[in-house]
Amino acid sequence: MKHVFILFISLVVFANLSAGQIVENIDEITPFNEELAAVRKGNTWAFINSNGEIVIDYRDDLVWSTDVDPKSKKKNLYKEPIAYPAFYEGRCLIKQMIKGIYYYGYIDKSGKTIIEPEYVNATSFDKGYAIVLKISKEELGKNDLLHKKVVSYSYDEVVIDPSGNTKMYLQGPEHLVLTKEKMKWRPVIESYLVSSGLVAVKTKNGSWKLKQMNASN
């Protein structure tokens, strides 16, 4: 906390001395990561550069925690490296609520959405890739009484590159009840990147297997 406080004071002094934009009334400021630091005002976050200038304006969709069910028997192997928004390999996680359910995607350092929020869970980028839970939808038929299509949802655990392209299938599908009540917590991600070429995948029986990134899915 001491270094955060010192950094905060330095930025305030700099802001008052410069002719640029003044950053003030801040509730929290974080250390720099990839040349940007996150600052919080209420429930919104912005990013500043080393000159104390806001380069990404305040917004309420930045992600900094995993938000998984603490009562779940499954363990979320991936943990956010730090408990505040940050860029990793040029990407920062964002979330968007649609019909009461959060979906996750990524922005770049300009604040532009590079990968649309479409995953029910996602990791920060590491070693060139991220692991996400990608939804699939299957139409099972039609309910003539309600005049509605009967659909089934599931998700697969896959590896994506910084552009959002699927590079590797890891495991799945897992059945998903896509309602606000059932999606209070994110489904867990049970794989992790060992290196830029290897992924550790936890199997159904609790053992582990390694998959090569350049191998056939």
QUIVEN-V460221 format. One record per pair of residues at least 12 apart in sequence whose C-alpha atoms are under 10 Angstrom apart, sorted by the first residue. I is the first residue (numbers start at 1). J is the second residue. D is the distance in whole Angstrom. If there is no record, write none. Layout:
I;J;D + I;J;D
This chain:
1;30;10 + 3;30;9 + 3;31;8 + 4;28;9 + 4;29;7 + 4;30;6 + 4;31;7 + 5;28;9 + 5;29;8 + 5;30;9 + 7;29;8 + 7;30;8 + 7;31;8 + 7;32;10 + 8;26;9 + 8;27;10 + 8;28;8 + 8;29;6 + 8;30;8 + 8;31;9 + 8;39;10 + 10;52;9 + 11;23;8 + 11;24;9 + 11;29;10 + 11;50;9 + 11;51;8 + 11;52;6 + 11;53;10 + 12;24;7 + 12;25;10 + 12;26;10 + 12;52;8 + 13;52;10 + 14;51;8 + 14;52;7 + 15;51;8 + 15;52;7 + 15;53;8 + 18;51;9 + 18;52;9 + 20;51;9 + 20;52;9 + 20;53;7 + 20;54;10 + 21;51;10 + 21;52;8 + 21;53;6 + 21;54;8 + 22;52;8 + 22;53;7 + 22;54;9 + 23;39;9 + 23;48;9 + 23;52;7 + 23;53;7 + 23;54;8 + 24;41;9 + 25;40;9 + 25;41;7 + 25;42;10 + 26;39;7 + 26;40;6 + 26;41;5 + 26;42;8 + 26;45;10 + 27;39;8 + 27;40;6 + 27;41;5 + 27;42;7 + 27;43;10 + 27;44;10 + 27;45;10 + 28;40;5 + 28;41;7 + 28;42;9 + 28;45;9 + 28;84;10 + 29;41;9 + 29;45;9 + 29;46;10 + 29;47;9 + 29;48;10 + 29;84;9 + 30;47;10 + 30;83;10 + 30;84;7 + 30;85;9 + 30;86;9 + 31;84;10 + 31;86;9 + 32;47;10 + 32;48;9 + 32;49;8 + 32;50;8 + 32;86;8 + 32;87;10 + 33;85;10 + 33;86;7 + 33;87;7 + 33;88;8 + 34;49;10 + 34;86;8 + 34;87;6 + 34;88;7 + 34;89;8 + 34;90;8 + 34;109;9 + 35;47;10 + 35;48;9 + 35;49;6 + 35;50;7 + 35;87;9 + 35;109;10 + 36;48;6 + 36;49;5 + 36;50;7 + 36;51;10 + 36;52;10 + 36;53;10 + 36;54;10 + 36;55;9 + 36;56;10 + 36;86;8 + 36;87;8 + 36;109;8 + 37;49;7 + 37;50;8 + 37;52;9 + 37;54;10 + 37;55;10 + 37;84;10 + 37;85;9 + 37;86;7 + 37;87;9 + 38;54;10 + 38;56;9 + 38;58;10 + 38;62;10 + 38;84;8 + 38;85;6 + 38;86;7 + 38;87;9 + 39;54;9 + 39;57;10 + 39;58;8 + 39;84;9 + 39;85;9 + 40;58;8 + 40;59;9 + 40;60;10 + 40;84;9 + 40;85;10 + 41;58;8 + 41;59;10 + 42;58;10 + 42;60;10 + 43;58;9 + 43;59;8 + 43;60;6 + 43;61;10 + 44;57;9 + 44;58;6 + 44;59;5 + 44;60;5 + 44;61;8 + 44;62;8 + 45;57;8 + 45;58;5 + 45;59;5 + 45;60;6 + 45;61;8 + 45;62;7 + 45;63;10 + 45;84;9 + 45;85;8 + 46;58;4 + 46;59;6 + 46;60;9 + 46;62;9 + 46;85;9 + 46;111;10 + 47;59;10 + 47;85;9 + 47;86;9 + 47;87;10 + 47;109;9 + 47;110;10 + 47;111;9 + 55;109;8 + 55;110;7 + 55;111;8 + 56;108;10 + 56;109;8 + 56;110;7 + 56;111;6 + 56;112;9 + 57;110;10 + 57;111;8 + 59;94;10 + 59;111;10 + 60;94;9 + 60;95;9 + 60;96;9 + 61;85;10 + 61;93;9 + 61;94;5 + 61;95;5 + 61;96;7 + 61;97;9 + 61;104;9 + 62;84;9 + 62;85;6 + 62;86;9 + 62;92;8 + 62;93;6 + 62;94;4 + 62;95;6 + 62;96;9 + 62;104;10 + 62;105;10 + 62;106;9 + 62;107;9 + 63;80;9 + 63;83;9 + 63;84;7 + 63;85;6 + 63;86;9 + 63;92;8 + 63;93;5 + 63;94;5 + 63;95;7 + 63;104;9 + 63;105;10 + 63;106;10 + 63;124;10 + 64;79;10 + 64;80;7 + 64;81;9 + 64;82;7 + 64;83;5 + 64;84;5 + 64;85;5 + 64;86;8 + 64;92;9 + 64;93;8 + 64;94;9 + 64;124;10 + 65;79;8 + 65;80;6 + 65;81;9 + 65;82;8 + 65;83;6 + 65;84;7 + 65;85;9 + 65;93;10 + 66;78;8 + 66;79;7 + 66;80;7 + 66;83;9 + 66;121;8 + 66;122;9 + 66;123;9 + 66;185;9 + 66;186;8 + 66;187;10 + 66;188;9 + 66;189;10 + 67;121;10 + 67;184;9 + 67;185;6 + 67;186;6 + 67;187;9 + 67;188;9 + 68;121;9 + 68;184;9 + 68;185;5 + 68;186;5 + 68;187;7 + 68;188;7 + 68;189;10 + 69;183;10 + 69;184;8 + 69;185;5 + 69;186;7 + 69;187;8 + 69;188;9 + 70;185;9 + 72;185;10 + 72;187;9 + 72;188;9 + 74;187;9 + 74;188;7 + 74;189;9 + 74;190;8 + 75;188;7 + 75;189;8 + 75;190;7 + 76;186;10 + 76;187;9 + 76;188;5 + 76;189;6 + 76;190;6 + 76;191;9 + 77;188;8 + 77;189;7 + 77;190;6 + 77;191;7 + 77;192;7 + 77;202;10 + 78;122;9 + 78;123;7 + 78;124;9 + 78;131;9 + 78;188;8 + 78;189;7 + 78;190;7 + 78;191;8 + 78;192;7 + 78;193;9 + 79;123;8 + 79;124;9 + 79;189;10 + 79;192;10 + 80;123;7 + 80;124;7 + 81;123;10 + 81;124;9 + 86;124;9 + 87;106;10 + 87;107;9 + 87;108;8 + 87;109;8 + 87;124;8 + 87;125;9 + 88;108;10 + 88;124;6 + 88;125;6 + 88;126;7 + 88;127;10 + 88;128;10 + 89;108;9 + 89;109;10 + 89;124;9 + 89;125;6 + 89;126;7 + 89;127;8 + 89;128;7 + 89;129;9 + 89;162;8 + 90;106;9 + 90;107;8 + 90;108;6 + 90;109;6 + 90;110;10 + 90;125;8 + 90;162;8 + 91;105;9 + 91;106;6 + 91;107;6 + 91;108;5 + 91;109;7 + 91;111;9 + 91;112;10 + 91;113;9 + 91;114;8 + 91;115;9 + 91;124;8 + 91;125;7 + 91;126;10 + 91;162;8 + 91;163;10 + 92;105;8 + 92;106;5 + 92;107;5 + 92;108;7 + 92;109;8 + 92;111;9 + 92;113;10 + 92;114;10 + 92;123;10 + 92;124;7 + 92;125;8 + 93;105;6 + 93;106;5 + 93;107;7 + 93;108;9 + 93;113;10 + 93;115;9 + 93;117;9 + 93;122;8 + 93;123;8 + 93;124;7 + 93;125;9 + 94;106;5 + 94;107;7 + 94;113;9 + 94;115;9 + 94;116;9 + 94;117;7 + 94;122;10 + 95;116;9 + 95;117;6 + 95;118;9 + 95;119;9 + 95;120;9 + 95;121;10 + 95;122;10 + 96;116;9 + 96;117;6 + 96;118;9 + 97;117;9 + 98;117;10 + 98;118;10 + 98;180;9 + 99;178;10 + 99;179;8 + 99;180;7 + 100;178;10 + 100;179;8 + 100;180;5 + 100;181;9 + 100;183;8 + 100;184;9 + 101;120;8 + 101;178;8 + 101;179;7 + 101;180;6 + 101;181;9 + 101;182;9 + 101;183;6 + 101;184;8 + 101;185;9 + 101;186;9 + 102;117;8 + 102;118;9 + 102;119;9 + 102;120;7 + 102;121;9 + 102;180;9 + 102;183;8 + 102;184;9 + 102;185;9 + 102;186;8 + 103;116;9 + 103;117;5 + 103;118;5 + 103;119;5 + 103;120;5 + 103;121;7 + 103;122;9 + 103;133;10 + 103;186;9 + 104;116;8 + 104;117;4 + 104;118;6 + 104;119;5 + 104;120;6 + 104;121;6 + 104;122;6 + 104;123;9 + 104;132;9 + 104;133;9 + 105;117;4 + 105;118;6 + 105;119;7 + 105;120;9 + 105;121;9 + 105;122;7 + 105;123;10 + 105;124;10 + 105;132;9 + 105;164;9 + 106;118;10 + 106;122;9 + 106;124;9 + 106;125;10 + 106;162;9 + 106;163;9 + 106;164;9 + 108;162;10 + 114;162;8 + 114;163;7 + 114;164;8 + 115;161;10 + 115;162;8 + 115;163;7 + 115;164;6 + 115;165;9 + 116;164;8 + 118;132;10 + 118;133;9 + 118;134;7 + 118;135;8 + 119;132;6 + 119;133;5 + 119;134;5 + 119;135;7 + 119;155;9 + 119;156;10 + 119;157;10 + 119;186;10 + 120;132;8 + 120;133;6 + 120;134;7 + 120;135;7 + 120;155;8 + 120;176;10 + 120;178;10 + 120;183;9 + 120;185;9 + 120;186;6 + 120;187;7 + 120;188;9 + 121;133;5 + 121;134;8 + 121;135;10 + 121;155;10 + 121;157;9 + 121;185;10 + 121;186;6 + 121;187;7 + 121;188;7 + 121;189;7 + 122;134;9 + 122;157;9 + 122;158;10 + 122;159;10 + 122;160;10 + 122;186;9 + 122;187;10 + 122;188;9 + 122;189;8 + 123;159;10 + 123;189;8 + 123;192;9 + 125;160;9 + 125;161;8 + 125;162;8 + 125;193;10 + 126;192;10 + 126;193;8 + 126;194;10 + 126;195;9 + 126;196;8 + 127;193;8 + 127;194;9 + 127;195;6 + 127;196;5 + 127;197;9 + 128;160;9 + 128;161;7 + 128;162;7 + 128;193;10 + 128;195;9 + 128;196;6 + 128;197;10 + 129;159;7 + 129;160;6 + 129;161;5 + 129;162;7 + 129;163;10 + 129;164;9 + 129;165;10 + 129;166;10 + 129;167;9 + 129;193;8 + 129;195;10 + 129;196;8 + 129;197;10 + 130;158;8 + 130;159;6 + 130;160;5 + 130;161;7 + 130;162;8 + 130;164;9 + 130;166;10 + 130;167;10 + 130;192;9 + 130;193;8 + 131;157;7 + 131;158;6 + 131;159;5 + 131;160;6 + 131;161;9 + 131;166;10 + 131;167;10 + 131;168;9 + 131;169;10 + 131;170;9 + 131;189;8 + 131;190;10 + 131;191;8 + 131;192;7 + 131;193;8 + 131;199;10 + 132;155;9 + 132;156;8 + 132;157;6 + 132;158;6 + 132;159;6 + 132;160;7 + 132;164;10 + 132;166;9 + 132;170;10 + 132;188;10 + 132;189;8 + 132;191;10 + 133;154;9 + 133;155;6 + 133;156;6 + 133;157;5 + 133;158;6 + 133;159;9 + 133;171;10 + 133;172;9 + 133;173;10 + 133;174;10 + 133;186;10 + 133;187;8 + 133;188;9 + 133;189;7 + 134;154;8 + 134;155;5 + 134;156;5 + 134;157;6 + 134;158;7 + 134;159;10 + 134;166;10 + 134;172;10 + 134;173;9 + 135;153;7 + 135;154;6 + 135;155;4 + 135;156;7 + 135;157;9 + 135;173;9 + 135;174;9 + 135;175;10 + 135;176;9 + 135;178;10 + 136;152;8 + 136;153;6 + 136;154;5 + 136;155;6 + 136;156;8 + 136;173;8 + 136;174;10 + 136;175;10 + 136;176;9 + 137;151;7 + 137;152;6 + 137;153;5 + 137;154;7 + 137;155;9 + 137;176;10 + 138;150;9 + 138;151;6 + 138;152;5 + 138;153;6 + 138;154;8 + 139;151;4 + 139;152;6 + 139;153;9 + 140;152;7 + 152;175;8 + 152;176;8 + 152;177;8 + 152;178;9 + 153;173;9 + 153;174;9 + 153;175;6 + 153;176;5 + 153;177;7 + 153;178;7 + 154;172;8 + 154;173;6 + 154;174;5 + 154;175;4 + 154;176;5 + 154;177;8 + 154;178;9 + 155;171;9 + 155;172;7 + 155;173;5 + 155;174;5 + 155;175;7 + 155;176;7 + 155;187;9 + 156;169;7 + 156;170;7 + 156;171;6 + 156;172;4 + 156;173;5 + 156;174;7 + 156;175;9 + 157;169;6 + 157;170;5 + 157;171;5 + 157;172;6 + 157;173;8 + 157;174;9 + 157;188;10 + 157;189;7 + 157;190;8 + 157;191;8 + 157;201;10 + 158;170;5 + 158;171;7 + 158;172;9 + 158;189;10 + 158;191;9 + 159;191;10 + 159;192;10 + 159;193;9 + 159;199;9 + 159;213;9 + 167;213;8 + 167;214;9 + 167;217;9 + 168;199;10 + 168;211;9 + 168;212;9 + 168;213;7 + 168;214;8 + 168;215;9 + 168;216;8 + 168;217;6 + 169;211;10 + 169;213;10 + 169;216;9 + 169;217;6 + 170;190;10 + 170;191;8 + 170;199;8 + 170;200;9 + 170;201;7 + 170;202;9 + 170;210;10 + 170;211;8 + 170;213;10 + 170;217;8 + 171;190;9 + 171;191;9 + 171;201;8 + 171;202;9 + 171;203;8 + 171;204;10 + 171;217;10 + 174;187;10 + 189;201;10 + 189;202;10 + 190;202;6 + 190;203;9 + 191;203;9 + 191;208;9 + 191;209;10 + 191;210;10 + 192;210;10 + 193;210;10 + 193;211;10 + 193;213;10 + 194;210;9 + 194;211;10 + 195;212;10 + 195;213;9 + 196;212;9 + 196;213;8 + 197;210;10 + 197;211;8 + 197;212;6 + 197;213;5 + 197;214;7 + 197;215;9 + 198;210;6 + 198;211;6 + 198;212;5 + 198;213;6 + 198;214;9 + 198;215;10 + 199;211;5 + 199;212;7 + 199;213;7 + 200;212;9
